[in-house]
Every structure is written in C-alpha cells, then in structure tokens.
Amino acid sequence: MVFWFWVLITVLAFPPVAYALVMAALYLYVRWNYMGYLTRIFQEKPLFVIPRGEKDAGGEEVSLKADDGLTLRGCYLKTTAPARKGVILFGLEFGSNRWACRPYCEKLLGAGYDVFAVEARSQGDSDKDPNYEPLQWVTDRDLADTRAAIRYLLTRPDADAKGIGLFGISKGGGTGFLAAAGEPAVRCIVTDGAYGTHTTMIPYLKRWIQIYSDRKIIQRVLPTWFYGIIGMVGAKKVARNRGVTYPSVEKAVGRLNRPLLMIHGEGDNYIRPEMAKALFARARGPKELWVVPKAKHNQALTVAGDEYHSRVVTFFDAHLAAGTPAAPVAHEG
C-alpha cells in the first residue's frame, strides 16, 4: 500500500517538476546568451525630440536643496486669475528644462492654479551628481528630488493647506506616481505618456528576443512571467552597475487611491497604448484613461489642443479646487 502511495505521488509530481527543470534550463540559456543585449538596450536613450522652454519673465526662480545637499533649480508660476484655486507640481519629462512646463500649464495658470516645476539632479541647471547619469527610467534619485519638491511646496509661506495636485509628463508621470503613493498631501494626479518599468519592459523583451534569436521554439514556449523574471534580473544588474535602484512604478500605482486622469497617445510607438492600459488597470479610486487619436509620444497636447487644456482644467477643478474656498492671491504691482 505504501509503495503505491509513493508511485502515485511521483506520477502527480513529475509534470510540475519536469516543467520547473525545463524553465530553469531556459532561464540559464536566455541569461547566458541574451542578458548582455538586454542590459545594453535598457540603457539606450530614446530618440524622440525633448522640448525645452524659454524663461518666463513672470516666473519666480527657485533654488532648493535635495536630501544630499545638491541644489535643484525650479520655477514657480503664479496664477493670473483674481483668486487661487490650488497649487500643482509639474513633473518634467526626461531631459527637458523647467520652463518646458509653460505650454502644458498656460490654461491652468489662467484658471486659478499656481504651477511649480523643478529640474532633477543632472538635468537642466540643477547641480550635477557626479555619481549619477539619468536615463528615461525612474530611479531612487529622481524620487528623492520629487519628494524634496513636494516638501518645498508644503512649507512655502503661501503654501495651500489643502495640499497639491500633480501633473507629470512621461518620466515625470512615473516619478509622480511614486512620490504620490507615499505622500497624502498629493490629492490628485494627471499624467501624459506615463509608463512603468515592468509593464513597458515585457513587451519590448518579447520583441527583442525575436530580433536576436532565430530559435522560434523558444519564442513560443516562454510565458509572460518568464520575461518578467528576466527583465527584473537585468534591471537589477544595471542598477548595481549604475549605483541606483529602479522603484516599481506599478506597485506605486496599485497603492494609489486618489483621482487619476491618464492621457496617452494612440499613435505612441515608444510607450504603446496597451502598456499604458496595463499600468492604468492597477490604479484604484476614481480614474479615467483618455487615449488621444493619432497622437504620438508626448504629442497629445499638440494634437488635441483646446480639448487637452479643457480636460486637465476640469479635472483639477473637480478634484483639487472643488468644495474649498478660493484663496485671494496677492499680485505684485
């Protein structure tokens, strides 16, 4: 009786054991043959045009200290409306300067919102970190600098007691998700072209292996979770080499329970709409995804124009300004 019991256990156990052994062998094979490609491609910078704005004569130049003492440069733009409705932190896209916020926020400024944009370390006029070269992926350094910007807004003499809103473009959106997840003073979030690491990497890994490997059987048998493991291992290897960490944007989005408007271009060939939808699906609380027809990466404003501004202003009116009295704004004569 005992003999047949162990025979049954062996028969039942063999398929998963065999599957695990095959997956382990494939993992070693892929890691040995393709990890070099992965780490190299992960560090390649995107080719899209990075906008840079011109200095606004009416903007307030701001300098603030990062946690490690580096000086970050920002600009604070005050509303042109008679009364202020709220304050918005603008998250810049990779490589752009602080004045690039102006085209995105001109209607917000007229509608009653102050806007603050800050350049992270090694970007624009902020201090260079000798041990850090930024990429398009969000790191712990970017997160720390965004948290410093939030602290600055919350401690200004004219700080809004009800908190702030956040408006992030591309990498600035991902960094904003991470910062907002740990800061309840961020009451609501708008992003345009935002992306995570995991939800972006897996589709690209599937495409890369088709380019670098002619073994079709490998491409057919590898499950999605396998690509996730390979991508995670590759990202950690790059992080160790560069002296940073890559926090999970996906986990941060999953922890959020605040109003969210995600904007994304239907024609985005860098961060495809399905990647944005995978990130959006993780968010809790009131949320809306607006996929702008024909818009490429970070081009939704150019394509949608007035509707873009209208949706953003309407969102902040509903979730940042609603239910609170507008504070009078003292304009300098």
N, C-alpha and C positions, 0 to 999 in steps of 0.2 A: 504494500500500500504506500509506504514511504517512497519507494522507488518511483512509482507512477506519479506521485505528487511532484517530485523534482523534475521528472520528464516534462510534465505539464508547465511548470514554472519556466523551464528552459525554452520550451516552444513559444510561450507567450512573451518571454523577454527578448528572444533573439531578434525579431524585426526592429524594435527600437534601438537595441544595442548595435545592430548592423548599420542602421541609419546614422547613429551617432558617430560610428567609426568612419563612415563614408564622408560625413560632413567635416569631421576633424581632418581627414586626409585632404579634402578640397580646400579647407582653410589654410593648411600649411602650404599647399600648392599655390594658391592665389597670393598668399602673403609673400612667399619666396619670389614669385615671378612678376607680381604686379604692384607691390607696395611702393616701390620706387616711383613708378608712374603716378600713383595716387598722391604721394606727398609732394611731388613736383607740381602737379596740376592744381592741387589745393592752394598752393602759394602763388599761382599766377594771378596777376591783377586784371580786372575786367577792362574791356576796350571801349566802353561807352564814354561819351563826352561828359566831363564833370563840370557843372555850372559854377561860376564864380561871380559874385555880385560886387557892385561898386559901393563905396562908402556912402551912407546916408547922412547928410549934414544934420538932420534932426535926431539922429540916434545917439544914445549915451554909450560911450566907450567904457567897458567894464574889464577889470582885471580881478581874478580870484585865484586862490591857492588850491591846488589839488592836495590830496592827503599826504603825498610825499614831498610837498614843497614846491613843485613845479607851478609856474604861473600860466593860467589859462586865460585866453582873450575872448571876450564876448561883446555883444551889443544889445542894449535894452531899448526897444522902440515903444514909445508911449502912444496910446490911442489918440486919435484926432477927434473922437466923439466928446460931447459935453460931459459924459459920465462913464466911468469904467465899469465893465461887466465882470471882468476876470483877467487872469494872467495865464499866459500859455508859454511853456517851454518848447522851443523848436529844436528837434533833433536833426542835425545836418547829415546829408549823405556822404559817403566815403570820398574824401579829398576836397570837398567844397569848403568855401570860407564862410564866415559868419554872416556876411551881407547877402549871401545867396538865399536867405530866408525871405527877403522882401517880396519877390513876385508871388510866393505862396501865401503871404500873410497880409497883403495890401487891403483886402476887403475886411479881414479880421480887425485890422487897426482902425478902419473906419466904422466898424460895427460896435466898438467899445472894448476891445481887448488890447492889453499890453502884450508884447512878444519879446522873449529873450532867447537869443541864440548864442551858443558858446562853441568854440573850436576845441576839440580834444587835443591832448598832447601829440606832438609831432604832426600837427595839422594846422594849416594857415599860419597865423602869427603866434600861436601858443608855443611855450617852450618845447624844445626837442628833448625827448627822452633818449639818452644815448644807448639804452638797452632795449629799445622798442622800435620796430618798424611796423606801422599799421598796415593791415590788409583789409579786404572787404568783409572779413568775418569778425564778429563782435568778440572782444576779449575782456578779461577782467579789468584791464586798464581803462578801456572805454566806459565800462560800467562804473568804475570808481569816479571818473571825471564827470559823468552824468549825475551821479549822486551828489557830487560837490556842487553842481549847478542847481540842483533842487534845494540843497541846504541854503545856498545863496539867496534864492528867491523867497524862501520861507523866513529869512532873517533880515531882509531889507527893511528899512524904515517904513516903506509904503507897501509892505507885504499884504497880500489878501488873506484874511483869516480863514476863509472858506477853502483854501487850498488852490491848486493849479490844474490846468489841463495840459496835455502833452500832444504834440503834433510832430511826428517823425517821418522822414523820407528815407526809404531804402534801408541802409545800415542804421540810420538814426531811428528808424522804427523798431528794429530789433533790439537796439540798446534801450530804447524807451520801454519796451515790454519788460525787459529785465529789471530796470530801475523801478518801474511802477509796481511790479509784483511785491516788492519789499517796502513800498512807501505809500501808506494810505492817503497821504496828502494829495496824491495824483488822483483826481476824481474821475477823469475820463480820458480816452485816448483816440486819436486819429492817426492812421498810418497810410503811407502811399508807397507801394513797391516793397513792403517789408518782407523779410524772409528769415527762416530759421536755418540752423546748420544741418540737422538731421533730415528734415523734410526736403531740403534742397540737394543734399549730397547724394541720397539714394538714387533718385532718377538719373543724376549725372554718372554715378558709378555704373549703372546698367548700360548707359550709352558708351562710357569709356571702355568697358570690357569688350564690347562689340568692335571697337576700333583696334584695340591692342591684342586681341586674341581671336584666332580663327577656329577655335575649338567650340563649335556650335553646341555640342552636348553640354558643356559647362554652362553656357549662357541659358540653356533650357532648364537645367536642374537646380540652379541656385535660387533659393527662396528669398523673398524680400528681407526677412530678418537677418539672413546671412550677409547681405550688403550692408545692413545697419551695423553689424559687428565689425566688418572690415573697415567701414568708414570711421567708426569710433576709434578703432585702434590706430588708424592712420592719422586722425586729428590729434590724438594724444601724443603721437610721435612728433608731429610738427610742433605742438605746444611745448613739449620738452625742449626741443631744439631752439625754439624762439623765446623761451623763458616766460611763457604766458599760459593762461588757461582759456578755454572756449566754453563759457557758460551755456547751458541749454536754453535757448530761446523758447523751444517747445514746452519745456516744463514751466517756464515763467508764464507763458500764455495760459497754460492749464490752471495756474493758480489765480489768475485774474478773475475777478467777479465784479467788473465795472463796465460801464458803457463803452462800446468799441465800434468805430467805423473804420473798416479796412477798405482802401482803394487800391485797385490793381489794373494794369493794362492788359486788355485781351490779347494784344499782339506782342507781349513781353517775351522775347526769345531768351533772356537770361534767367529770369525767375518766372517760369511758366505758370499760367493761371491755376493749374492743378496743384502746384506747390503751395501757392497762396491759399487755396481752398483747404489743403491738408492742415495748414497752420491755423486757419480760421476755425476749423472744426473743433479744435482743442479749447477754444475760448468759452468761458461761461459768462452768464449775465447777459444783459441786453446787447445785441450785436447786429451789425449789418455789413455785408460784403458788396461793394459796388465794383463790378468789372466793367471798365470803360472800353467800349468797342473801338478797335483799331489802334488803341494807344500802345506804344512800346514802353520799355522800362523807364519809369520816372517821366513819362510824357503825357500823363493823364491831364495835367493842367493845360498843356498846350492844345490838346485835342478837345477837352470839354469846356474850357474857358469859364464862362459865367456860371454854368451849372456846377462846376467844381467848387468855385467860391461859395455859391449858394448852399450847397450841401454841407460844406465844412462849417460855415457860419451857423446854419440851422442846427447842426449837431451840438456845437458848443453853447448856443443859446438854450437848448433843451437840457443839457446835462451839466453845464458849468455855471451858467448865469441864472437859470430858472429858479424861482422861489426865493431869491435873495435880492435885497435892495441894491441898486447900483450905487457905488461909492463915488462921490464927486471927485473929479480929477483937477488938481491944481496945475494949470498950464503956465509956463514961464512966458512973460511978455517980452 
